[in-house]
Amino acid sequence: MASHKTSNLVDRRASVATASELASEDDAAMLAKLGYKQELRRNFTMIEIFGIAFSIMGLLPSIASMLVYSIPAGPAGMVWGWFLASGFIFVVGLAMADLGSAMPTSGGLYWWTHFFSSPATRNPLSFLVGYSNTLGLVGGLCSIDYGFSLMFLSVIVIARDGDWSPSNGVIYATFLACVLCHGILASTLSKIMGKLQTVFVFMNFILIAATVIALPVGAKHRRNNGHYIFAQTENLTTWSTGWAFMLSWLSPLWTIGAFDSCVHMSEECVNATKAVPAGILISIGSCWLFGFIIMVVLAATINTDLESITGSKFGQPMAQIYYDAIGKNGTMGLMSLLFIVQFLMGLSILVAASRQTWAFSRDGALPFSTFFRPISQRFGYIPLRATWGCVFLAAVMGLLTLIAPAAAQALFSLAVAGNDLAWGIPIFARVVWGRKKFKPGPFYTGDRFSVPIAWVAIIFLVFGIILSMFPVEGPNPTPQSMNYTIVINTAVWGGALAYYFVDAWKWFTGPKITIAMDDLTEEQQVAIREEGLDVQPTEVKGLNNGKDVETTKEQ
């Protein structure tokens, strides 16, 4: 018996020592309250957490990739569509910041869903949110790297004066090379990844400054007036002018769509209860402000023959805007900087996607979870296998680029619809079932405003999902102009729910407890049981010699 007690004491001290090497006592304690032991190294500061979200948003490259959605509404659609949609996205950010400050964990969205939902709905909804968020993030990686491929190849087209056009096979080969490079860099640069986010933010602002200075100077003899910029509407679609304006909201919906990365990086962040909400709100606010400035500059310098922009021989509207203002050499220079920043975006979103994937596998929800679950100490306490799992999945999903441009565009909408659902359900669960269970963190919008903010966020996210499924060019689409988002997302959501009700309901009981029995306080066990959960020992490979515990629903 004495030997057994001594062994437990040694294991406990070893666990505490390991946690102290990875995080401060306060951060580790906060995570322990959520049922998880500290396994990732906390080396991201508040600025670096903001940096990873802002880097993924990659403001100007993202705007360039999505001009095909905003230009058809005319300059007023570009400018005011951005401003209004960004304002609603900020409201969504406020609702998520409330949750992120109270309960910061890498699997936050599905964890919150399980915690706040009713006993009858918590497991299927948590399962759905986890899959939607995971595939939405990988879809975001695909869409970013697809955008990189088009920008990279557009420079070659410009250099050849439009006399060459890349095939779908060339586009996919470029895409695949980009995804593989991201996998290598995400695996080998983990120790400085936080510091790199500051560099990425700096690169973004260099590109923004170069563009907002170069375009007005280059187009000084043909700049558009204020009425054209702020009041001129167009309609290059067969929808009504009003709906064409609403479709321009897809640009900010996709661009400002990575703020949940702050949540996914929360277990690697110092002082997460404050850094996560700050990262969410500062990244959205920065994109709202600087994106509005960029849209005003583009509207002021764009050729009024908008169809010549959307139908550019360079394959990229942004390349044509640059070319009309600053000529061939200037365009090649800025487009090169543009695709470099786009490449950095892809690296950052792969890091965030891998953390969500790892968190979901930690709770046993993904196929081959035991394979993706381990943390690589050799590469700096990162989920190496989960990182390469995301790379492989992105490479497979990217095969859509071989079908047709419309199928490839569905990757953009997958990121919008998939993430909007994953953001909306935990917010909905909190205000419908979980108001009494919610305990605010250091950041809180207040008892008076928190719930109304949440409802506005929910309504907007539902609208965003519907909007992302409309054919952009108009009703009665052809197979070439069809928006395949509804097909892909129905498969994702329907497949996840079918998987749950056919098989996963037998074993998926929500987030698991991974802290050791000796590290689980009596108060924590009582709190867990009050939620209808029971703490029981379980064998988990590689975790404290089988002394870890998981939660199972009480019968």
N, C-alpha and C positions, 0 to 999 in steps of 0.2 A: 504493500500500500504506500509506504514511504517513497519507494522507488517511483511509483506511478505519479505521486504528487510532485516529486522532483522533476520528472520528465515534463509534466504539464507546465511547471514554472519556467523551465528552460525554453519550452516552445513559445510560451507567452512572451518572455523577454526577447526571444529572437524575432517574434512577430512585431513587437513594439519597436525594436531596433531597426528592422527593415522599413517600417512605416516612417520612422524619423528620418531615414535617409532619403525618402521620396517626397515627404511633405511635412509641414508644420503640424504640431499637435492639434491646433484648432481646425485646420482643413481636414485632417484625418478623422477627427471626431465628428465633424459635420457629415462626412461621407458615411461614417459608421452609423449615424442615426438613420440613414437611408438603407442600411443593411449591407453595405459593401465595404470591404477592406481596401486600403490604398495599394494599388498595384502599378499605377503609372507615375512617372516622375513629374512633379509639379514644377515646370520650368518656364511657364508662360506668365508674364506680368499682365496687368490690366491693359496696357497699351498694345501688347502683343496679341491679346485676345481680340481687341478691336481690330488689330491689323489683319488677323486671319479672315475675319468676316469681310472687311473692306477689300482685302486682296481677292477673295472669291468673287465679290460683286464686280471687281474690275471695271469701274464705272464706264470709262470711255470705250474700251473694247466691247463691253456688253451692249452699250447703246449702239455701237457700229453694227454688231451682229443682229440687232433687233430693229434697225431702221426700216426694214421691209414691212413691219407692222405699223410704224408711226407715220411714215411719209405719206401713205395713201389718204390720211385724214387732213393733210395740209399742214402748214406751219402752226396754225392755232392748235391743231390736234397734237402736234409734237410737243408744244410748249405747255399747254394747259392740261393735256392728258397726263404728262409727266407730273406736273405739280399736284393735281388732284389725287391721282392714284398713289403717289408717294405719301401724301398726307394720311390716307387710309392705312397704308402699310405701316406708318409710324404708330398708328393706333394699335395695330396687331402687335407691334413690337412692345408697346406698353403692357399689353395683356400677357405677353410671354415673359417680359422682364419681371413682372410680379411673381410668376411661377419659378423662373430661373433663380431669383434671389432667395426664394424660400426653400427650394429643393434642387440644388445644382448637382446633376449627375450626367454621365455621358449618354445614357439612354433616356434622358429626361422626358421626351415626348410620350413614349409608351409607358414609362414609369408613372408619370403624372396621371395618364389615362387610367391605369390600373388602380392607382391610389384613390382617385376621386369618384370613379364610376360606381354604380350600384353593384351589389354582389352578382346579380344575374348577367350584367353586361361587361364587367371589368375584364374578364379573360378574352372574349372574342374581340372587344374593341382595342384592347392593348395589343393583341396579336395583329390586328389590321393596321393599326398606327405604326407599329414597328416595321412591318413589311413595306407600307406605303412610304415611310420616311427613308428607309434603306434604299429602296429602288428609286425613289425620287432624287436622292443625293447622287446615286450612280448615274441616273439620267442627266443630272446636272453636269457631272464630269464628262459624259458623252457629248452633251450639247456644247460645252466650253471647248473641248478638244476638236469637235467638228468645226466650230467657228474659227479656231486657230488654223485648221487645215485650209479653210477657204481664204483666210487672210494671208497666210504664208504663200499659197499658190497664186493669189491675186498679184503679189509683188512680181512674180515671174511673168504673169500675163502683161502687167504694165511694162516690164522691161522689154517684152517682145512686141510692144505697141498693139496689144490685143489680137495678135495673129496666132495665138495658141489658146486652147481651152482644155482644162484637165478633165479626164474621164472620171466616172464614178470610182473606178478601180484605183486611179491615182489618188483621189481624195481619201479613200479608205486606207490606202497604204500610208499616207501622211498621217492620218488620224491614228493608226495603229502604232506607228513609230513614236508619236507624241505620248500616247498612253503608256507605252513601255518605258519611255524616259522618265515619266512621272513616277512610275513604280520604283525605278532604281533610285531616283533622288529622294523620294519619301522614305525609302528604307535606309539610306546611307547618311542622310543629313539630319537625322532626328535630334542630335545633340545641339544643333544650332538652328533648328526649325523656327523656334520662337523669335530669335534675333533676326532671322531672314524676313519675317513678316514686316518688320520695320523698314527693311530695304524695299520690299514689295510695295508698301504704301508710298514710299518716296518715289519709286518708279512711276506709280500711278499719277501722282501729282505733277511730275515732270511732263508726262504725256498730256495731261489736262492743260497745263500752262502753255505748252508748245502749241497746242491746237487752238486755244482761245486767243492766242496772240497771232499765230500765223494766218489763220483763215480771214479775220477782218483786214489784216494788212494786205494779203494777197488779193482780196476781192474788194479793195477800196473804191474802185471805179464802178462797181455794180452792186453795192450793198442794198439790201431791201429795207424799206421804211418800216416804221413802227406799226402802222396799220396792218401791213402784210404779215409781220412777225406775230402779232398778238390777236389779230381778228380775222385773218384770211383762212377760210376753211376750204378744203378740196374733198373730192371723193373719187378715188381711183378704183373703187370696188363697185360691185352691183348691189351692195347693201344700201340702206338709206344713209344719208350724211350723218345723222345722229349716231347710228350704230357703228359707222366707220370711225367716228370719234371714240366710241367706247373701245373698239378693238385696238386703238392706239395705246390703251392702258396695258396691253400685254407687254410692252417694252419695259416699264418699271416693274411690273409683276415678275418678270423673269430676272431682270437685273438686280433688283433689291430682294433677292430670294435666298440669301445664304446666312441670314442673321442667326438661324438656329445652330450654326456652326459654333457659336459661343457656348451653347449648351453642351454640344458634343465634346468640346475641349475642356469642360469644366473640371474634370478630374485631373487635368494637367495644369490647372491654373492656380496661382497663389491668391488667397483671399477671394474665393470663387463667389461667395454670396454678394459681393459688391462688384467684382470684375465682370461677371456674366451680364447683369442688367446694363452696366455701363457700356460694355462692348456692343450689345444689341442696339441700344438707343443711339450711341454716337455713330455707329456705322450707317444706320438708316438715315439719321439726320444729315450726315455728311453727303450721302448720295442724293437725298432730297434737294439740298442746297446746290451742290456743284453740278448735279444732273440738270437742274433747271437752268443754270448758267450755260451749260454746254448746249442744251436745246435751243436757247435764245440765240447763241452764236451760230449754230447750224442753220436756224431759220433765217437769220440775217444774211447769210452768205450763200445759201443754196440757190442753184439755178431754178428759176420759176417754172421751167419745163420739167415738172416732177417725174413724168414718165421716162424721160431720158436718164434720170438718176436711178430709178428702180430697175430699169432695163439696161443698165450699164454693161458694156462689153467686158469690163473688168470683173464682173461677177459679184461686186461689192459696192453698194450705194456709197459707203464712206469713202472708198477709193475714188469714186467719181467726183465727190464733193471736194476732196483734197486736190484732185487733178485740175478741176475747173478753177481753183483759187491759186494754187502754188506751182502748177506744172508737174512735169514728169519726175524730175529729180527730187523735188520736195515731197511729192507723194510717196515715192519709194522710201524715203527716209522716215516719214511719219508712219507709214503702213508697217515698216519693219519694227519700229518701236511699239506699234500697236500689237503686232502678233507676239512680240516678246512678253509684253504685259499679259496678254491672253494666255500664254504658256504658263506664266507664274500663277494665274488664276487656277488653272487646272491642277497644279501641284498642291495648292492650298485646299481645294475642295476634296482632293483625294485623301489628304490627311484627315479632314473632318468626316468624310464618308467611312473611312476605315475605323474610326472610333465608334460611330454608331453601329457599324457591322459587328465590331468586337463586343460592344455592350449587349447587343441582341443575342450574340452567340454565348456570351457569359450567362445569360438567362435561359439558354438551351432552346431558343425558338427557331434558329436557322438549321437547315440541313447541314450535317457534318459540323455541328457546333463544337464538339469536342476537338475537332481538328483546328478550327479557327480560334478557339478560346485562348491558347497559350500566349504569354507575353515574352518577347525576346529580350533578355537582359544584354546579350551580346551587342545588339543594335541600339541599345539605349532605352530599355523599358518601353518598347512600342509593340503594338499588335501587328507583327510582321506578316503573319499568314492572312489576317483579315485585310491588310493592305493589298496583298497580291490577289486575294479573292475578288476585291473590287476591280482591280486591273483586268482580271480575266473576264468578269461579267461585263465590264465596259467594252472590251474587245468584241464580245459576242453581240451585245446590243448595238454596237456600231455598224454591224453588218447591214442595218437598215439603210445606211448611206449608199449601198450598192443597188437598192431597189429604185428609188426616185427621190428627188428633192423633197417632195411632200412627205414621204415616209421619214426622211431624215429630220424634217422640221418637227415631227412628232416628239423627238427627243427633247426639244425645248419645252413643249407643252407638258410632257411627262413630268419634268422638273417642277413646273408650276402647279399642275393639278395634284400630283403626288404629295408634294410638300404642303400645299394648302390644306388638304385633308388631314395630314399629320399634325399640322399646327392647330386646326380648328377643333378637332375632337377633344383634346385635353382641356382646352379653354371651355368648351361646352360642358364637359363633365364636371368641371369645377363649379360652374354657376348653377347647374341643374341639380347635381347630386352632392356636391362636395363643399358647399359654403361653410358648413360648421367644422369641417375637417381642415380647412385652409388656415395655416398660421403664417403670417407675413414674415419675410426676411427683412434685411436692412433697407432694401428698396421696396416701396409700396405706394401705389397710387391713391390709397386711402379708402376707407369704408364707403364714402359717398360716391366716388368716381370709379372704383375698381370694377364693379359689376356692369354698369353702363358701358364702360370701355370694352369689356369682354364681349358684350352683345353686339356692339358695332363691329368688332373684329370678326365675330362669327358670321354675321351677315355679309360682310365684305369678302370673306374667304369663300363662302358658298358662291357668291357672284363670280369670283375669280375662277373657280373650278368650271362653272358653266361657260364663262367667256373663253377659256382656253380650249374649249371643244368646238368652237364655231369655225367653219371654213373661212379663211381670211378674205378670199377674193369675192365671195358672195354665195347666195343660195344656189341650189342645183349644181353642186360641184361635180367635176369629172374625176375619174380615178387619179389623175395627175394633180388636181387641186384639192382633193379631199383632205380634211384634217383627221388623221388617224389616231389622234389622242384618245378619242372615246373608245376605240378598239383596244388600244394598249392599256389604258387605265382600267377598263372593265375587266381585262384579263388579269391585271395585277390585283385589283380589289376583290374581284370575284374568285380568283384563284386562291388568295390568302384566306378568305372566309370559307371556301370549300375545303381547303386543307385543314382549317381549324375544326369544322363540324364533322368532317369525315374521320380525321385521325388525331389531330393535335389536342382536342378537348380531353383526351385520355391522359395526357401528360403535361400540357402547358398550364401552369397554375400562376403565371405572372412572374415578376421579378424574383430572383432567388437571393437569399442571404448568403454572402460569401465570407463574412468575418468569422473568425474562429469562435468556438463556444466560450472559451475563456475570455475573449474580448467582448462578448455580448453581455451587456449589463442586465441586471434583473429588471430595471425600469424599461429597457428596450424590449425585452421579451414580453413584458406586460403590455406595452404599447402595441406590439405586433399582434398579440392575441386579441386585443380590443378591436383590431381591424378585421377580425374573423380569420386570422392566420395562425398557424401553429408552427413553432420552431422545432425541427427534428433533425437529428444527425443524418449526414449523407456522405457517401464516398465521392469525392470530386478529385479526379486525377491531378496531382501536382499541387494541391492546395492543403498545406498544413497536415499532411499525412492522414487525410480522411477525417479531420476534426471539424471541417466546415459544415455549415448548416444551410438548409434551404427552407423556403416557406411553402406549405401546402394548405389548401383550403380545408377548414374544419368541416367534418361531415355532420 
